[in-house]
């Protein structure tokens, strides 16, 4: 009986694999720079993502129009959004919401509006657009991604967008030819340090055809990187140096402003 059951499972797995559609296209993608260095006077920049759609003999002959959605997500961390209210003449925090492991940088680019690329159901499933990206929150004892018009979620996205860290552009991807494309990835001055994942999704007639991924890294260099590395790996040394610099600053100030 066990042998017969095992053979049945293998047969079902083989049938499901045979029924799964084979990818008729594949994406070849790259970015202009896989390592961006941030110096003390860094004021922002831009990377270029470029690529092509490669067809094979399984590609339908009448498939010529493609849509492309690029999602760039930066290093993840826990963040908090607070609600302030004016009471007794002063502004105080009255409520807060914690967002769990959300991207420090999030950008979605496409060649045309998302509602022209896919149906609302596909948009939700593939997380097309900022309103459809999952942003997990701690709601009391529970964890959930609430509706897009939730005030805390709306405030969180708005604040990140004001700093250029969350963005959405539905005409940022350009098809140079029917299969060759490019888009720019703006990096603001406040860009977080870490690894960035880039996911490229190819659509045709409202359906996902294939997808590809690439990545790049943003690193600090110079004195800032030395300070950050020392603070992270040598806390005692960092504390002693900080205390010494504070003492020296105070001593020099007492000499410069000494009254005779």
Buried (B, 14 or more C-beta within 10 A) or exposed (E): EEEEEEEEEEEEEEEEEEEEEEBBBBBEBEBBEEEBEBEEEBEEBEBEBBBBBEBEEEBEEEBEEBBBBBBBBBBBEEBEBEEEEEEEEEEEEEEEBBBBEBBBBBBBBBBEEBEEBBEEEBBBEBBBBBBBBEBBBBBEEEEEBBEBEBEBBBBBBEEBBEEBBBBBBBEBBEBEEEBEBBBBBBBBEEBBBBEBBBBBBBBBEEEBBBBBEBEBBBEBEEEBBEBEEBBEEEEEEBEEBEEEEEEEEEEEEEEEEEEE
